[in-house]
Amino acid sequence: MKKQSIAQLKQLFKSGKVTDEVIEKLRVDERKGVQQLITSYEKQQLKIKALKQRHLEMTVFEKSCYNKGFHGIAGVDEAGRGPLAGPVVAAAVILPVDFVLLGLDDSKQLTEAKRNQYYHYIKEQAISYGISVISSKIIDQINIYEATKLAMYHAINQLDPEPDHVLIDAVRLDQLTCSSEAITKGDASSISIAAASVLAKVTRDQYMKKLHKQYPMYEFASNMGYGTKQHLKKLKQHGVCPHHRRSFAPIKQISF
């Protein structure tokens, strides 16, 4: 039987129709290109296995809730508590019981391209989601912690159907009408909170990129309002803009 060309084998591997039987037959093929294809395939399989294992780890809290009789489980997270400028954004999301998105993790651990890809997929697949944006002006009036909680409440209130249990990243919300639990580093241990973290992060990044067009001197598109060395330098040069948090140091040390 005539051997398949490397090009033909590449197409076979690309099709995803490679079986263990095929791999075993190809192992005796001494062509370097064939062995490279096998090595690449096996690395990819190990990667997929690791992603599946990570997904199982990320669904432990959700499975525990389902076992307790909860049905609508919402994950909640925020983005933007630390920056010197821009809003704080919170998102809440209820995912289907069978939701799978291999690679979903804490949004800070993902590339911008992955976050954007996941952002659209989560919105398409979610049973319900809500996103709330609280301005720097409100942050200055009530402080960042209270503004964060306000954003979370607003995001949760947008959910339809309403959740019967809420998983929150490290913040306690005592005024919910359903049960809840605050999970330390929840965005890295709960699939629902991780999904919310992506929605919040991408929404805030989009907001900051729009602000950049209005105030290009601060380079918001790259620093997202965080107190980078370059951002602090620009503040000294140009002073503050209406979207800087005047209650934050070092903003309040600048005369305006």
GILINLIN-V40692 format. One record per residue. N is the residue number from 1. RES is the residue in three letters. OMEGA is omega as a letter, one per 30 degrees, with the letter a starting at -180 (NA if undefined). BURIAL is + if it has 24 or more other ideal C-beta (glycine too) atoms within 12 Angstrom, else -. Layout:
n/res/omega/burial
N/RES/OMEGA/BURIAL
N/RES/OMEGA/BURIAL
This chain:
n/res/omega/burial
1/MET/a/-
2/LYS/l/-
3/LYS/l/-
4/GLN/l/-
5/SER/l/-
6/ILE/l/-
7/ALA/l/-
8/GLN/l/-
9/LEU/l/+
10/LYS/l/-
11/GLN/l/-
12/LEU/l/-
13/PHE/a/+
14/LYS/a/-
15/SER/a/-
16/GLY/a/-
17/LYS/a/-
18/VAL/l/+
19/THR/l/-
20/ASP/l/-
21/GLU/l/-
22/VAL/l/-
23/ILE/a/+
24/GLU/l/-
25/LYS/a/-
26/LEU/a/+
27/ARG/a/-
28/VAL/l/-
29/ASP/a/-
30/GLU/l/-
31/ARG/a/-
32/LYS/a/-
33/GLY/l/-
34/VAL/a/+
35/GLN/l/-
36/GLN/l/-
37/LEU/l/+
38/ILE/l/+
39/THR/l/-
40/SER/l/-
41/TYR/a/+
42/GLU/l/-
43/LYS/l/-
44/GLN/l/-
45/GLN/l/-
46/LEU/l/-
47/LYS/l/-
48/ILE/l/-
49/LYS/l/-
50/ALA/l/-
51/LEU/l/-
52/LYS/l/-
53/GLN/l/-
54/ARG/l/+
55/HIS/l/+
56/LEU/l/-
57/GLU/a/-
58/MET/a/+
59/THR/a/+
60/VAL/a/-
61/PHE/a/+
62/GLU/a/+
63/LYS/l/-
64/SER/l/-
65/CYS/l/+
66/TYR/l/-
67/ASN/l/-
68/LYS/l/-
69/GLY/l/-
70/PHE/a/+
71/HIS/l/-
72/GLY/a/+
73/ILE/a/+
74/ALA/l/+
75/GLY/a/+
76/VAL/l/+
77/ASP/a/+
78/GLU/l/+
79/ALA/l/+
80/GLY/l/+
81/ARG/a/+
82/GLY/a/-
83/PRO/l/+
84/LEU/a/+
85/ALA/l/+
86/GLY/a/+
87/PRO/l/+
88/VAL/a/+
89/VAL/l/+
90/ALA/l/+
91/ALA/l/+
92/ALA/a/+
93/VAL/l/+
94/ILE/a/+
95/LEU/l/+
96/PRO/a/-
97/VAL/a/-
98/ASP/a/-
99/PHE/l/+
100/VAL/l/-
101/LEU/a/+
102/LEU/a/-
103/GLY/l/+
104/LEU/a/+
105/ASP/l/+
106/ASP/a/+
107/SER/a/+
108/LYS/a/+
109/GLN/a/-
110/LEU/l/+
111/THR/l/-
112/GLU/l/-
113/ALA/l/-
114/LYS/l/+
115/ARG/a/+
116/ASN/l/-
117/GLN/a/-
118/TYR/l/+
119/TYR/a/+
120/HIS/a/-
121/TYR/a/+
122/ILE/a/+
123/LYS/a/+
124/GLU/a/-
125/GLN/a/+
126/ALA/l/+
127/ILE/l/+
128/SER/l/+
129/TYR/l/+
130/GLY/a/+
131/ILE/a/+
132/SER/a/+
133/VAL/l/+
134/ILE/a/+
135/SER/l/+
136/SER/l/+
137/LYS/l/-
138/ILE/l/+
139/ILE/l/+
140/ASP/a/+
141/GLN/a/-
142/ILE/a/-
143/ASN/a/-
144/ILE/a/+
145/TYR/l/-
146/GLU/l/-
147/ALA/l/+
148/THR/l/+
149/LYS/l/+
150/LEU/l/+
151/ALA/l/+
152/MET/l/+
153/TYR/a/+
154/HIS/l/+
155/ALA/l/+
156/ILE/a/+
157/ASN/l/+
158/GLN/a/+
159/LEU/l/+
160/ASP/g/-
161/PRO/l/-
162/GLU/l/-
163/PRO/l/+
164/ASP/l/-
165/HIS/a/+
166/VAL/l/+
167/LEU/a/+
168/ILE/l/+
169/ASP/l/+
170/ALA/l/+
171/VAL/l/+
172/ARG/l/-
173/LEU/a/+
174/ASP/a/-
175/GLN/l/-
176/LEU/l/+
177/THR/l/-
178/CYS/l/+
179/SER/a/-
180/SER/l/+
181/GLU/l/+
182/ALA/a/+
183/ILE/l/+
184/THR/a/-
185/LYS/a/-
186/GLY/a/+
187/ASP/l/+
188/ALA/a/+
189/SER/l/+
190/SER/a/+
191/ILE/a/+
192/SER/l/+
193/ILE/l/+
194/ALA/l/+
195/ALA/l/+
196/ALA/a/+
197/SER/l/+
198/VAL/l/+
199/LEU/a/+
200/ALA/a/+
201/LYS/a/+
202/VAL/l/+
203/THR/a/+
204/ARG/l/+
205/ASP/l/+
206/GLN/l/+
207/TYR/a/+
208/MET/l/+
209/LYS/l/+
210/LYS/l/-
211/LEU/a/+
212/HIS/a/+
213/LYS/l/-
214/GLN/a/-
215/TYR/a/+
216/PRO/a/-
217/MET/a/-
218/TYR/l/+
219/GLU/a/+
220/PHE/a/+
221/ALA/l/+
222/SER/a/-
223/ASN/l/+
224/MET/l/+
225/GLY/l/+
226/TYR/a/+
227/GLY/l/+
228/THR/l/-
229/LYS/a/-
230/GLN/l/-
231/HIS/l/+
232/LEU/l/+
233/LYS/a/-
234/LYS/l/+
235/LEU/l/+
236/LYS/a/-
237/GLN/a/-
238/HIS/a/-
239/GLY/a/-
240/VAL/l/+
241/CYS/a/+
242/PRO/a/-
243/HIS/l/+
244/HIS/a/+
245/ARG/a/+
246/ARG/l/+
247/SER/a/-
248/PHE/l/+
249/ALA/g/-
250/PRO/a/-
251/ILE/a/+
252/LYS/l/-
253/GLN/a/-
254/ILE/l/-
255/SER/l/-
256/PHE/NA/-
